[in-house]
């Protein structure tokens, strides 16, 4: 009996490309940098002042929190039009518990988060198990939960909140170490600077490990020069923000919360089975079903998650104003949706990243803040934001068509 030995197949590894930049992946960050530079020049540097950077973070924290949940829903091929009304409803619910019922604030926050999860489960049921399109379900939810907010509050505001809740929304972490001199920049809290350095080191380690993993699987990567340039640019931006915040009043608590959420949801979306299932559902629903993905469960839980994040945003927003009002959260869902699409989410689903949604939200925040500092009227701010949103989606469509023509060629 003759044994036939097949020749070994040599594994080829795609070499790193030279000076290549994937505009579809990196374009949002280049655009963000350009917008920041533009408004920094337009406002004579006021945009980048320590207090103003702190204000941008605090004033837009709840939109960024909503954007984290919204990007997952959009990746799965759905939409949520009720987020702003859920923010108002959960804020009102928290106010009733803390102010009227005198419930201890930690317990009230837990109960409010459970209420947000219940709202998300309600909407997720109709979308996932009853088959009603998310657009219709959440449009109805926008009306229902706004009505519940007005009923709960009796068309009047409820406040004030406990000092700890206000601190979470508007406060800053204390300085744990002495201030250090930064020459012409003045002094800054050493602990905050060490946190920034640790964050930069962590990002560098994660990116280096990801690069080595892609090379090991034969995937195309940037050249070392481009990789180092991108990493250095991101590190400089992060350290600049950290230094400016340390020069003002230190890191806002909402920034710490936001950083934890971004890290957690990035890991969930990129490193877990559930995260891969979200992309699979949005990328090709039929293929996902045939592959054994439990589509209904995935859809249900992303709406539950959206309800919880809306409740967090509701508590933060009410605590910042020190008042739960019937008009709270108006148009918040539109800002979160815009942040997701500007940040690279695809209209058809299946594409998007949490970091991209945060970047999209920051672009909107910088446009708002920069034009306000320059004394522009609100209608002009809305005009520019609309143009930016349209341009971002148009760029995504153009990039897809170009990629399709290249693959066919």
C-alpha positions in Angstrom: 0.0 0.0 0.0 1.4 3.3 -1.1 1.1 6.3 1.1 0.6 9.6 -0.7 2.1 12.5 1.2 0.6 15.9 0.2 3.0 18.8 -0.1 3.0 21.1 2.8 1.3 24.4 2.2 3.4 27.3 3.2 1.6 29.9 5.3 2.0 33.4 4.0 1.9 36.4 6.1 0.8 39.7 4.6 3.6 42.2 5.1 2.9 45.5 6.8 1.8 48.2 4.4 3.9 51.4 4.0 2.4 54.7 4.8 -1.2 53.4 4.3 -4.1 54.9 6.2 -7.5 53.3 6.1 -9.7 56.3 5.8 -12.9 54.4 6.7 -11.4 53.4 10.0 -9.2 56.4 10.7 -11.1 59.2 9.0 -13.3 59.9 12.0 -10.2 60.6 14.2 -8.5 62.7 11.5 -11.8 64.7 11.2 -12.0 65.1 15.0 -8.5 66.4 15.2 -9.1 68.9 12.3 -12.3 70.1 14.0 -10.6 70.7 17.3 -7.7 72.6 15.6 -10.2 74.7 13.6 -12.3 75.7 16.6 -9.1 76.2 18.8 -7.9 78.8 16.2 -11.4 80.3 15.8 -11.8 80.8 19.6 -8.2 82.0 20.1 -7.4 79.0 22.2 -10.4 79.3 24.5 -11.7 75.8 23.4 -8.6 74.1 24.9 -8.6 76.0 28.2 -8.7 73.7 31.3 -12.1 74.8 32.5 -13.7 74.6 29.0 -12.4 71.1 28.5 -13.9 70.1 31.8 -17.2 71.7 30.8 -17.3 69.8 27.6 -16.9 66.5 29.4 -19.5 67.3 32.1 -22.1 68.9 29.8 -22.0 66.0 27.3 -21.4 63.0 29.5 -25.0 61.8 29.4 -25.0 61.9 25.5 -21.8 59.9 25.4 -23.3 57.3 27.8 -26.4 57.0 25.6 -24.1 56.7 22.5 -22.5 53.6 24.0 -25.9 51.8 24.1 -27.1 53.3 20.8 -24.1 52.1 18.8 -24.8 48.5 19.9 -28.4 48.8 18.8 -27.4 50.3 15.5 -24.8 47.6 14.9 -27.5 45.0 15.4 -29.6 46.8 12.7 -32.1 48.6 14.9 -32.7 52.1 16.2 -34.0 53.6 19.5 -36.1 56.8 19.4 -37.2 56.6 23.0 -33.8 57.1 24.8 -34.4 60.8 25.6 -37.9 60.0 27.1 -36.4 57.2 29.1 -33.8 59.5 30.4 -36.6 61.8 31.6 -38.7 59.0 33.0 -35.8 57.4 35.0 -34.7 60.8 36.3 -38.2 61.5 37.5 -38.4 58.1 39.1 -35.1 58.7 40.9 -36.3 62.1 42.1 -39.5 60.6 43.6 -37.5 57.9 45.4 -34.8 60.2 46.8 -36.6 63.5 47.4 -40.2 62.5 48.1 -39.8 59.0 49.5 -36.5 59.8 51.2 -34.9 56.5 50.1 -31.1 56.3 50.6 -29.5 57.5 47.4 -27.4 54.2 46.8 -30.6 52.1 47.0 -32.5 54.6 44.9 -29.9 54.4 42.1 -30.1 50.6 42.1 -33.9 50.7 41.9 -33.7 53.3 39.2 -31.3 51.1 37.2 -33.7 48.2 37.6 -36.6 50.4 36.3 -34.5 51.3 33.3 -33.8 47.6 32.7 -37.6 46.9 32.9 -38.3 49.6 30.3 -35.6 48.2 28.0 -37.1 44.7 28.5 -40.6 46.0 27.6 -39.4 47.4 24.4 -37.0 44.5 23.7 -39.9 42.1 24.0 -42.0 43.8 21.3 -39.1 44.1 19.0 -37.5 40.6 19.5 -40.4 38.3 20.3 -43.4 40.0 18.8 -41.6 41.2 15.6 -42.6 44.9 15.6 -39.9 47.0 14.0 -37.8 48.9 16.6 -38.5 52.2 14.9 -42.3 51.8 15.7 -41.8 50.3 19.2 -39.4 53.1 20.3 -41.4 55.8 18.6 -44.3 54.6 20.7 -42.0 54.5 23.7 -40.9 58.1 23.2 -44.5 59.2 23.6 -45.4 56.7 26.4 -42.4 57.4 28.7 -42.7 61.2 28.1 -46.3 61.0 29.3 -45.2 58.9 32.3 -42.6 61.5 33.1 -45.2 64.3 33.1 -47.6 62.2 35.2 -44.9 61.2 37.7 -43.7 64.8 38.2 -47.2 66.4 37.9 -45.7 68.7 35.2 -43.3 70.3 37.7 -39.7 69.8 38.7 -38.6 67.8 41.7 -35.4 68.5 43.6 -32.9 69.0 45.1 -30.9 65.8 45.0 -28.5 64.4 47.6 -25.1 66.0 47.7 -23.4 62.7 46.7 -25.6 62.5 43.5 -24.7 66.1 42.6 -21.1 65.3 43.1 -21.3 62.3 40.8 -22.7 64.6 38.1 -20.7 67.8 38.7 -17.9 66.9 41.1 -14.3 66.1 40.7 -12.1 63.4 42.3 -10.0 64.8 45.1 -6.2 65.3 44.7 -4.5 62.3 46.5 -1.0 63.6 46.0 0.7 67.0 46.0 0.7 69.3 43.0 3.7 69.3 40.8 5.0 72.2 38.8 4.6 72.2 35.0 6.5 75.3 34.2 4.5 77.9 32.3 1.4 75.6 32.6 1.4 76.1 36.4 0.7 73.2 38.8 -1.2 69.9 38.4 -2.2 67.0 40.6 0.4 64.3 40.5 -2.1 61.5 41.0 -4.0 62.6 38.0 -0.9 62.8 35.9 0.1 59.2 37.0 -3.4 58.0 36.0 -2.8 59.5 32.6 0.6 57.9 32.2 -0.9 54.5 33.2 -3.7 55.0 30.7 -1.2 55.7 27.9 0.9 52.7 28.8 -2.2 50.5 28.9 -3.4 51.7 25.5 0.1 51.1 24.0 0.3 47.6 25.4 -3.2 46.7 24.1 -2.5 48.1 20.6 0.9 46.4 20.4 -0.6 43.1 21.4 -3.4 43.5 18.8 -0.9 44.3 16.1 1.2 41.2 16.9 -2.0 39.1 16.8 -3.0 40.4 13.4 0.5 39.7 12.0 0.3 36.2 13.5 -2.9 35.5 11.6 -1.6 36.9 8.4 -3.7 40.1 8.4 -2.6 43.3 6.9 -1.3 45.9 9.4 0.1 49.4 9.2 3.8 49.9 8.8 5.7 50.4 12.1 6.1 54.1 11.3 2.3 54.6 10.8 1.6 52.5 13.9 4.0 54.5 16.1 2.7 57.8 14.7 -1.0 56.9 15.4 -0.1 55.7 18.9 2.0 58.8 19.7 -0.8 61.1 18.4 -3.4 59.4 20.5 -1.1 59.4 23.6 -0.3 63.1 23.2 -4.0 64.0 22.9 -4.9 61.9 26.0 -2.1 63.4 28.1 -3.0 66.9 27.0 -6.5 66.5 28.2 -5.4 64.8 31.4 -3.0 67.7 32.1 -5.6 70.3 31.4 -8.1 68.6 33.7 -5.5 68.3 36.4 -4.7 72.0 36.1 -8.4 72.9 36.7 -10.2 70.8 39.4 -8.9 67.3 38.6 -10.8 64.5 36.8 -14.6 64.8 36.8 -16.3 61.8 38.4 -18.5 61.4 35.3 -15.3 61.1 33.2 -14.2 58.2 35.5 -17.6 56.6 35.0 -17.5 57.1 31.3 -14.0 55.6 31.0 -15.1 52.5 32.9 -18.2 52.2 30.6 -16.1 52.6 27.4 -13.5 50.1 28.5 -16.2 47.6 29.6 -18.3 47.9 26.5 -15.3 47.8 24.2 -14.3 44.5 25.7 -17.9 43.2 25.5 -18.3 44.2 21.9 -14.9 43.1 20.7 -13.9 40.2 22.9 -17.0 38.3 23.9 -19.3 35.9 22.1 -22.3 38.1 22.8 -20.5 41.0 21.1 -19.7 39.0 18.0 -23.3 37.9 17.9 -24.4 41.6 17.8 -22.2 42.2 14.8 -23.4 38.9 13.2 -27.1 39.9 13.6 -26.6 43.3 12.1 -24.2 42.1 9.3 -26.4 39.3 8.0 -29.5 38.3 10.0 -30.3 35.1 8.0 -26.7 33.9 8.1 -26.6 34.6 11.9 -29.8 32.5 12.4 -28.5 29.6 10.3 -25.2 29.8 12.3 -27.1 29.2 15.6 -27.0 32.7 16.9 -30.0 33.3 19.2 -31.2 36.4 17.4 -34.2 37.1 19.6 -32.2 36.9 22.8 -29.4 39.2 21.4 -32.0 41.8 20.3 -33.8 41.6 23.6 -30.7 42.1 25.7 -29.3 45.1 23.7 -32.6 46.9 24.5 -32.4 46.0 28.2 -28.8 47.3 28.1 -30.1 50.5 26.4 -32.6 51.0 29.2 -30.0 50.6 31.9 -27.6 53.1 30.2 -30.6 55.5 29.7 -31.2 55.3 33.5 -27.6 56.1 34.2 -27.8 59.1 31.9 -31.1 60.1 33.5 -29.5 60.1 37.0 -26.5 62.0 35.8 -28.6 64.6 34.0 -31.0 65.1 36.9 -28.1 65.3 39.3 -26.3 67.9 37.2 -29.4 70.2 37.1 -30.3 69.2 40.7 -33.8 68.9 39.4 -35.9 66.3 37.5 -38.1 68.1 35.0 -40.8 67.0 32.6 -38.8 68.4 29.6 -35.6 66.6 30.4 -33.9 64.6 27.7 -35.5 66.2 24.7 -33.6 65.3 21.5 -31.0 63.3 23.5 -31.8 60.2 21.3 -31.1 62.3 18.2 -27.7 63.4 19.5 -26.8 59.8 20.4 -27.9 58.5 17.0 -25.9 61.3 15.3 -22.8 60.4 17.4 -23.1 56.8 16.4 -23.3 57.5 12.7 -20.7 60.2 12.7 -18.5 57.7 14.6 -18.6 55.2 11.8 -21.7 53.1 12.3 -23.2 51.8 9.1 -26.8 52.5 8.3 -27.4 48.9 7.3 -25.9 47.6 10.6 -23.0 45.3 11.3 -20.4 48.0 11.5 -19.3 50.3 14.3 -17.2 50.7 17.5 -17.9 52.1 20.9 -14.8 54.3 20.7 -16.0 55.6 17.3 -19.4 56.5 18.9 -17.6 58.4 21.7 -15.5 60.2 19.1 -18.6 61.1 17.2 -20.2 62.4 20.3 -17.1 64.5 21.1 -17.2 66.0 17.6 -20.8 67.1 18.2 -19.7 68.5 21.6 -16.8 70.4 20.2 -19.0 71.9 17.5 -21.6 73.0 20.0 -19.0 74.4 22.4 -16.8 76.0 19.8 -19.6 77.8 18.0 -21.1 78.9 21.3 -17.8 80.4 22.4 -17.7 82.2 19.0 -21.2 83.6 19.6 -22.9 81.8 16.8 -26.7 81.5 17.0 -28.4 78.2 17.8 -29.8 77.8 14.3 -26.3 78.0 12.8 -25.1 75.4 15.2 -27.9 73.0 14.2 -27.1 73.7 10.5 -23.4 72.7 11.0 -24.3 69.6 13.0 -26.7 68.5 10.3 -24.1 69.0 7.6 -21.5 67.0 9.5 -24.0 64.1 10.1 -24.9 64.0 6.4 -21.3 64.2 5.4 -20.3 61.3 7.7 -23.1 59.0 6.3 -22.3 60.0 2.7 -18.6 59.2 3.3 -19.6 55.8 4.7 -21.7 55.0 1.7 -19.0 56.2 -0.7 -16.3 54.1 1.1 -18.5 51.0 0.8 -19.1 51.5 -2.9 -15.4 52.1 -3.5 -14.6 48.9 -1.6 -17.2 47.0 -3.6 -15.7 48.2 -6.9 -12.2 47.3 -5.8 -13.2 43.8 -4.8 -15.0 43.2 -8.1 -12.0 44.7 -10.0 
